[in-house]
Amino acid sequence: MATIVASTLAFSSPSIAAEFASETAYLNQRAQATETMSGAQALGLMRAVELVVSDQVNGSCWTNQSEVFHALRSELVMAGVTVYTEPLASYDALSPILRLSTIGYQAAGGACIGHMTLETIIRSNSELGSLTHTQKVFNIAAEARLWSVSTIFSGKNLNATIVETARRWADRLANDIRIARNDPSVQRFNAVWPKAAPRTRAETGK
């Protein structure tokens, strides 16, 4: 399970760093002021998503991608989540990627076989080392999944199955978001974090 850490202190703030006599004192205070959330709790932080529908199905087994996209979007909007179609500049618990991926093919007998996944993805960073002990900090950057569900299905055509499954999953995700927003840790974070909209790659020039 992915873990999100919300801290009240940051190395990047000169005014805060200046209040401490040493790096050790700062780190001790930071540890005491750090609150950890699970991936399930972090769903309550979600304010926007970059919605991606990935079609990797061969033949004519799946042709209603637009209907699936709008089904997902509708549930998210009703849950108070802003939906972006253009790439975001960064992906965190506030604005992750929501990706629906379907891989499938049409067998020789005409039956369609597919595998579908809906997942909420953030970019996660884990640091190893310190300036004090290793003179260098190594940052491990990777994708982390806060929420994920998948299934396998088959039939003469996958359109109805995919859109019905997408609606059911989107409703489940929206419900999990609403539940997580009532979590005390989430409410403490939302009370102090600015409510600015995420920036897109086009806006940042990335």
C-alpha positions in Angstrom: 0.0 0.0 0.0 1.3 3.4 -0.9 2.0 5.8 2.0 1.6 9.6 1.9 3.5 11.7 4.4 2.2 15.2 5.2 4.7 17.2 7.2 4.4 20.6 8.8 8.1 21.4 8.2 10.3 21.6 5.1 14.0 21.9 4.4 13.2 24.4 1.6 12.1 27.1 4.1 15.0 29.2 5.3 12.9 30.8 8.0 12.0 27.4 9.5 15.5 25.9 9.1 17.0 29.0 10.9 15.0 28.2 14.0 17.0 25.0 14.7 20.5 24.8 16.1 21.5 21.8 14.0 20.3 19.4 11.3 19.6 16.8 14.0 17.4 19.1 16.0 15.5 19.9 12.8 15.1 16.3 11.9 13.9 15.4 15.4 11.3 18.1 15.3 10.2 17.2 11.8 9.7 13.5 12.8 7.5 14.6 15.7 5.5 16.9 13.4 5.0 14.3 10.6 1.7 12.6 10.1 1.5 9.5 7.9 -1.5 8.5 5.8 -2.3 5.3 4.0 -3.2 5.2 0.4 -6.9 4.7 1.3 -6.8 7.8 3.5 -4.9 9.8 0.8 -7.9 9.4 -1.5 -9.6 12.1 0.6 -6.9 14.6 -0.5 -7.9 14.2 -4.2 -9.0 17.5 -5.7 -8.3 16.8 -9.4 -7.2 14.0 -11.7 -5.7 13.6 -15.1 -8.1 11.1 -16.7 -6.6 8.7 -19.2 -8.5 6.0 -21.1 -6.0 3.6 -22.7 -7.3 1.4 -25.5 -5.1 -1.6 -26.2 -7.8 -3.9 -27.6 -7.3 -5.3 -31.1 -10.1 -5.4 -33.7 -13.6 -4.1 -33.1 -14.1 -5.6 -29.6 -14.3 -2.2 -28.0 -15.6 0.9 -29.7 -17.3 3.1 -27.1 -14.3 4.6 -25.5 -15.9 8.1 -25.4 -18.9 6.7 -23.5 -16.6 5.1 -20.9 -14.6 8.3 -20.5 -17.8 10.3 -19.8 -19.1 7.7 -17.4 -15.9 8.0 -15.4 -15.8 11.8 -15.6 -19.5 12.1 -14.4 -18.9 10.1 -11.2 -15.7 12.1 -10.4 -17.4 15.5 -10.9 -20.3 14.5 -8.7 -17.7 13.6 -6.0 -16.2 17.1 -6.3 -13.1 16.1 -8.3 -12.0 18.3 -11.2 -11.2 16.3 -14.3 -8.3 17.2 -16.7 -7.7 15.7 -20.1 -4.4 17.4 -20.7 -1.2 16.2 -18.9 -0.6 17.7 -15.5 2.8 19.0 -14.5 3.1 16.7 -11.5 1.2 13.8 -9.9 0.6 13.7 -6.2 -2.3 12.7 -3.9 -4.0 16.1 -4.6 -3.9 15.5 -8.4 -3.1 12.0 -9.5 -3.5 10.2 -12.8 -6.7 8.1 -13.0 -6.0 5.6 -15.7 -8.3 3.0 -17.2 -6.4 0.5 -19.3 -7.9 -2.3 -21.3 -5.9 -4.9 -23.1 -7.7 -7.4 -25.3 -8.0 -9.3 -28.6 -10.4 -11.1 -30.8 -9.9 -14.9 -30.8 -10.1 -17.0 -33.9 -13.7 -18.0 -33.1 -14.8 -14.4 -32.9 -14.9 -14.1 -29.1 -13.4 -11.0 -27.5 -11.2 -11.4 -24.5 -10.0 -8.5 -22.4 -8.3 -7.4 -19.2 -9.2 -4.0 -17.6 -7.6 -2.0 -14.8 -8.6 1.3 -13.2 -5.9 2.8 -11.0 -5.1 6.0 -9.3 -1.4 6.8 -9.7 1.0 9.3 -8.1 4.7 9.9 -8.5 6.5 8.7 -5.3 9.9 9.7 -4.1 12.0 7.9 -1.5 15.3 9.4 -0.2 18.3 7.4 0.9 21.3 9.0 2.7 22.0 12.4 4.1 24.4 15.2 3.8 25.8 14.4 7.2 26.5 10.7 6.8 26.8 10.0 3.0 27.5 13.6 1.7 24.8 12.8 -0.9 21.1 12.1 -1.0 19.8 9.4 -3.4 16.2 9.9 -4.6 14.2 6.9 -5.8 11.4 8.1 -8.1 8.6 5.7 -9.2 4.9 5.3 -9.6 2.8 4.4 -6.6 -0.8 3.2 -6.8 -3.2 4.6 -4.2 -6.2 2.6 -5.5 -6.5 -0.1 -8.1 -9.1 -2.6 -9.3 -9.0 -5.0 -12.3 -11.0 -7.8 -14.0 -11.0 -10.2 -16.9 -14.0 -10.6 -19.2 -15.0 -12.1 -22.6 -17.9 -12.0 -25.0 -18.8 -11.3 -28.6 -18.3 -7.6 -27.9 -16.9 -5.8 -24.9 -18.7 -2.4 -25.1 -21.5 -3.1 -22.7 -19.3 -4.9 -20.2 -16.6 -2.3 -20.2 -18.9 0.7 -19.7 -21.0 -1.0 -17.0 -17.8 -2.1 -15.2 -16.3 1.4 -15.5 -19.4 3.0 -14.0 -19.5 0.6 -11.1 -15.8 1.1 -10.4 -16.1 4.9 -10.7 -19.0 4.8 -8.2 -16.9 2.7 -5.9 -13.9 5.1 -6.2 -16.1 8.2 -5.6 -17.5 6.5 -2.5 -14.1 5.7 -1.2 -13.1 9.4 -1.8 -16.1 10.6 0.2 -15.3 8.3 3.0 -11.7 9.3 3.1 -12.6 13.0 3.3 -14.1 12.3 6.7 -10.8 10.9 8.0 -9.3 13.2 10.8 -5.8 13.2 9.2 -7.3 14.2 5.8 -9.4 17.0 7.4 -6.3 18.4 9.2 -4.4 18.4 6.0 -7.2 20.0 4.0 -7.6 22.7 6.6 -4.1 24.1 6.1 -3.2 23.2 2.5 -3.9 25.9 -0.2 -6.8 25.1 -2.5 -4.9 26.0 -5.7 -5.7 24.2 -9.0 -2.9 21.9 -10.4 -0.8 23.2 -13.2 -0.6 21.5 -16.6 2.6 20.7 -18.4 1.7 23.3 -21.0 1.5 26.0 -18.3 4.9 25.0 -16.9 6.6 24.4 -20.2 7.5 20.8 -19.3 
